[in-house]
Amino acid sequence: MNKHHFHQLLSRYRSGECTEREERLVNQWFALIDDDTLNAPQSDIAEKEERLWHAIQSKTRLVSVPEADNKYWLFNWRWAAAAILVLAAWAGYQMMHLSGKNGTHIAGVSGKLISQMNTSATPMLVKLPDGTQVTIQPQSSIEYPAEFQSDKREILLQGKAFFEVVRDERKPFLVHTGEITTKVLGTSFWIDQPAAGNAVEVSVVTGKVSVFQKDKEKEAESGDIMSGVVLSRNQKVKYTPDNKTFIAMLVDQPVAQAAYKNAFVFDDARLPQVTKMLEKAYGIEVVLENKALKNCLFTADINKEPMFTQLDLISAALNASYEVHGTKVYLNGKGCP
């Protein structure tokens, strides 16, 4: 348990939004400081929360010290027992919280799931049974079976992680996060849900992924944008649970394929040739809104520039401008004779 989650839970307790399980957990915490309520003046709340946090931390440390003085241990056995109960209750709550938010279980899987939670301050690499690698970011977690099913590979994610999926066309790889599922055959991508119940963002580094609402895979595959979207590299989608919408866009910093990293040297190249190179390198679509732009010539070495800077330089040289709408770039200007 970290301090951020601790304060989040206390905030829900004060506003009456806790579940029965959460409320019991908080009441156990209050027993540590001989208090049973947070109905105090606003100025006292922060001080009381700090007391409670330090009490949990100090009593937890007391339990873990093997050479504690016998008299001190006997005097504080009640505190130690309370700390153990609190830790056990919190562990149970975390497991219930994770399962509840991500769909309770994986259909068709018997036995317990393997749970991996990153409680450190640095990313944690986990290798799945099929060889897929998952880099779990701090305060994030995944659950998966010891052996994947014969027809698919499914895992549960809470938080943020980067996936490098081993390709297997017989077994699609599915990641369940909140209300959505991300489906791939073999690719690399990010999934990020900062907090349970919040918006989920999926961004693709290589390959293609399909992102859809749970149990609406067929609708998404038929092109129903309300049910899901298909993303290519350098594209991302944000799903908002409140209005259940998918908004597709380009990633913040598109990355060119390795084969094209030194291909952006132009000498009196026509603009369609330049935009075609951008499309191949980044996997995006560039639309010339004015046909007269096709006659424009561009000369420059823009190899070392990121994509949006490249677009800025092209636009400046041709007295044009560009806008990004969704996953497409639109170039506009008066054109060239």
C-alpha positions in Angstrom: 0.0 0.0 0.0 1.4 3.4 -0.9 0.4 6.8 0.6 -1.5 7.9 -2.6 -3.9 4.9 -2.4 -4.2 5.4 1.4 -5.4 9.0 1.0 -7.7 8.0 -1.9 -9.5 5.5 0.3 -9.9 7.9 3.2 -11.3 10.5 0.8 -14.0 8.0 -0.4 -14.7 7.1 3.3 -15.3 10.7 4.2 -17.7 11.2 1.2 -19.6 8.0 2.0 -18.5 6.3 -1.3 -16.8 3.3 0.3 -18.0 -0.2 -0.2 -18.8 -2.2 3.0 -15.4 -4.0 2.7 -13.6 -0.7 2.4 -15.4 0.8 5.3 -14.5 -2.2 7.5 -10.8 -1.7 6.5 -10.8 2.0 7.4 -12.4 1.3 10.7 -9.6 -1.2 11.5 -7.1 1.6 10.7 -8.8 4.0 13.1 -8.4 1.4 15.9 -4.7 2.0 15.6 -5.1 5.6 16.9 -8.0 5.0 19.2 -10.3 6.9 16.9 -13.3 5.9 14.9 -14.3 8.8 12.7 -13.0 11.5 10.4 -15.9 13.8 11.2 -13.5 16.5 12.4 -13.0 20.1 11.5 -11.4 20.5 8.1 -8.2 21.8 9.7 -7.8 18.6 11.8 -8.4 16.1 8.9 -4.9 16.4 7.4 -3.2 16.1 10.8 -5.4 13.0 11.7 -4.6 11.3 8.4 -0.9 11.8 9.0 -1.2 10.3 12.5 -3.0 7.3 11.0 -0.4 6.8 8.2 2.5 7.0 10.6 0.8 4.6 13.0 0.3 2.0 10.3 3.9 2.4 9.1 5.5 2.3 12.5 3.5 -0.7 13.7 4.2 -2.5 10.4 8.0 -1.9 11.0 7.6 -3.2 14.6 6.2 -6.5 13.3 9.1 -7.0 11.0 11.9 -6.4 13.5 13.2 -9.8 14.7 15.4 -8.6 17.5 12.8 -6.4 19.3 13.1 -6.1 23.0 10.9 -8.7 24.8 9.3 -6.2 27.2 8.7 -3.8 24.4 7.2 -6.5 22.3 4.8 -7.7 25.1 3.8 -4.1 25.8 3.0 -3.6 22.1 1.5 -6.9 21.1 -1.9 -5.3 20.6 -0.4 -2.8 18.2 1.4 -5.6 16.3 -1.7 -7.7 16.0 -3.7 -4.7 14.7 -1.0 -4.0 12.2 -1.1 -7.6 10.9 -4.9 -7.4 10.6 -4.7 -4.1 8.7 -2.1 -5.5 6.3 -4.1 -8.7 5.7 -7.3 -6.7 5.2 -5.6 -4.3 2.8 -4.1 -7.2 0.7 -7.6 -8.8 0.5 -9.1 -5.5 -0.5 -6.5 -4.9 -3.2 -7.2 -8.3 -4.7 -11.0 -7.8 -4.7 -10.5 -4.3 -6.0 -8.3 -5.4 -8.9 -10.6 -8.3 -9.9 -13.8 -6.2 -9.6 -12.5 -3.5 -11.8 -11.1 -5.8 -14.5 -13.9 -8.3 -14.8 -13.5 -10.7 -11.8 -12.1 -13.6 -13.9 -11.0 -14.8 -17.3 -13.6 -17.0 -18.8 -12.6 -20.7 -19.3 -9.6 -20.5 -17.0 -9.6 -22.8 -14.0 -7.5 -22.3 -10.9 -6.0 -19.1 -9.6 -4.4 -16.4 -11.7 -0.8 -15.4 -11.3 -0.7 -11.8 -10.0 2.2 -9.5 -10.6 2.1 -6.0 -9.0 4.9 -3.4 -9.3 5.2 -1.8 -5.9 8.6 -0.3 -6.7 9.5 3.1 -8.2 10.9 1.7 -11.4 9.4 -0.4 -14.3 9.2 -4.2 -13.8 9.7 -6.7 -16.7 7.5 -9.8 -16.6 7.7 -12.6 -19.2 4.4 -14.4 -19.9 4.1 -18.2 -20.6 4.1 -17.5 -24.4 7.2 -15.4 -24.3 5.4 -12.1 -24.5 7.1 -9.4 -22.4 5.2 -6.9 -20.3 6.9 -3.9 -18.7 4.7 -3.0 -15.8 5.0 0.6 -14.6 5.1 1.6 -10.9 1.8 1.0 -8.9 0.4 -1.1 -11.8 -0.4 -4.8 -12.0 -1.4 -7.7 -14.2 -3.0 -11.1 -13.8 -2.7 -14.0 -16.1 -3.1 -17.9 -16.1 -0.1 -20.2 -15.7 -0.9 -21.6 -19.1 -2.9 -19.8 -21.8 -6.0 -21.4 -23.3 -5.7 -23.3 -26.6 -7.5 -20.6 -28.7 -6.5 -17.3 -27.0 -4.2 -15.5 -24.6 -5.9 -13.3 -22.0 -4.7 -11.1 -19.2 -6.0 -8.5 -16.9 -4.3 -5.1 -16.4 -4.7 -2.3 -13.9 -2.6 0.8 -14.4 0.0 1.2 -17.1 2.1 -1.3 -19.0 4.0 -1.7 -22.3 3.4 -5.0 -24.2 5.7 -6.7 -26.7 3.5 -9.6 -27.9 4.9 -12.7 -29.5 3.0 -13.3 -32.7 0.6 -16.3 -32.8 -2.2 -16.1 -35.4 -3.9 -19.1 -33.8 -4.1 -17.4 -30.4 -5.0 -13.7 -30.4 -3.7 -11.8 -27.4 -6.3 -9.9 -25.3 -5.8 -7.4 -22.6 -8.8 -6.5 -20.4 -8.6 -3.0 -18.8 -11.6 -1.5 -17.2 -14.5 -1.5 -19.7 -12.4 -2.2 -22.8 -10.4 -5.1 -24.4 -7.3 -4.7 -26.6 -6.8 -7.5 -29.1 -3.7 -8.2 -31.1 -1.9 -11.1 -32.9 1.7 -9.8 -32.4 2.8 -6.2 -31.9 4.0 -3.7 -29.3 1.8 -1.1 -27.6 1.1 0.8 -24.4 -2.1 0.7 -22.3 -2.6 3.3 -19.6 -5.5 3.6 -17.1 -4.2 6.0 -14.4 -6.9 5.0 -11.9 -9.7 2.4 -11.9 -12.8 3.8 -13.5 -10.9 6.5 -15.3 -10.3 6.9 -19.1 -8.1 4.3 -20.8 -5.5 5.1 -23.4 -4.0 2.6 -25.9 -1.1 3.7 -28.1 0.5 1.5 -30.8 4.3 1.4 -31.4 4.3 -1.4 -34.0 1.7 -3.4 -35.8 -2.1 -3.1 -35.4 -4.4 -3.5 -32.5 -8.2 -3.6 -32.2 -9.7 -1.9 -29.1 -13.3 -2.4 -28.2 -15.8 -2.5 -25.4 -15.9 -5.8 -23.6 -18.3 -8.3 -25.3 -18.6 -6.1 -28.4 -15.8 -7.6 -30.5 -18.1 -8.5 -33.5 -19.6 -5.0 -33.6 -16.1 -3.4 -33.6 -14.8 -5.7 -36.3 -17.8 -4.7 -38.5 -16.7 -1.1 -38.3 -19.0 0.2 -35.6 -17.0 3.1 -34.3 -19.1 3.3 -31.2 -18.0 -0.1 -30.2 -14.3 0.1 -31.0 -11.5 1.1 -33.3 -8.5 -0.4 -35.1 -5.2 1.3 -34.6 -1.9 1.3 -36.5 1.5 2.4 -35.4 1.8 5.9 -34.1 -1.9 6.0 -33.4 -3.7 6.0 -30.0 -7.2 6.0 -28.8 -8.8 7.3 -25.6 -11.8 5.5 -24.2 -14.0 7.5 -21.7 -16.2 5.3 -19.5 -18.6 8.2 -18.6 -19.9 8.6 -22.2 -18.5 5.3 -23.6 -16.7 6.9 -26.5 -13.5 6.2 -28.4 -11.4 9.1 -29.7 -8.6 8.2 -32.0 -5.6 10.5 -32.6 -1.9 10.5 -33.3 0.6 9.8 -30.5 2.4 12.8 -29.0 5.8 11.8 -30.5 5.5 9.6 -33.6 8.5 7.4 -34.4 9.7 6.6 -37.9 10.4 3.0 -38.9 14.1 2.3 -38.7 14.4 1.8 -42.5 13.3 5.4 -43.1 15.2 7.3 -40.4 17.7 8.7 -42.9 15.3 9.1 -45.8 14.3 12.7 -45.2 16.8 14.5 -47.6 15.0 16.2 -50.4 16.3 18.2 -53.4 13.6 19.9 -55.4 11.2 17.1 -54.5 7.5 17.6 -55.3 5.3 17.8 -52.3 3.5 14.5 -53.0 6.8 12.7 -52.9 7.6 14.3 -49.6 4.3 13.4 -48.0 4.5 9.9 -49.3 7.8 9.4 -47.5 6.1 10.7 -44.3 3.3 8.2 -44.7 5.7 5.3 -45.2 7.9 6.2 -42.4 5.3 7.0 -39.8 2.3 5.0 -41.0 0.1 8.1 -41.1 -2.1 9.6 -43.8 -1.2 13.1 -45.1 -4.0 14.8 -47.1 -3.3 17.7 -49.5 -6.4 19.9 -49.2 -5.5 22.1 -52.2 -4.5 20.3 -55.4 -2.2 23.2 -56.4 0.1 22.1 -53.6 1.1 19.1 -55.7 3.3 21.5 -57.8 5.3 22.7 -54.9 9.0 21.8 -54.6 10.8 21.2 -51.3 14.5 21.1 -50.6 15.9 20.4 -47.1 17.6 17.8 -44.9 15.1 17.1 -42.1 16.5 13.7 -41.0 17.2 14.6 -37.4 13.9 16.4 -36.7 10.8 14.8 -35.0 7.8 14.4 -37.2 5.8 17.5 -36.1 9.0 19.7 -36.6 9.4 18.2 -40.0 5.8 19.3 -40.8 6.5 22.7 -39.4 9.5 23.1 -41.7 7.7 21.9 -44.8 4.8 24.2 -44.1 7.0 27.2 -43.5 9.0 26.6 -46.8 5.8 26.4 -48.8 3.8 29.1 -47.1 1.3 26.5 -46.0 -0.1 25.2 -42.8 -1.2 21.8 -41.4 -3.8 20.5 -38.9 -4.2 17.1 -37.3 -7.7 15.7 -37.2 -8.0 12.3 -35.6 -5.2 10.2 -37.1 -4.7 12.2 -40.3 -2.6 15.3 -41.1 -4.1 17.9 -43.4 -1.9 20.3 -45.4 -3.4 23.5 -46.7 -2.0 26.5 -48.6 -2.4 28.5 -51.8 -0.2 26.1 -53.7 2.5 26.7 -56.3 2.2 27.7 -60.0 
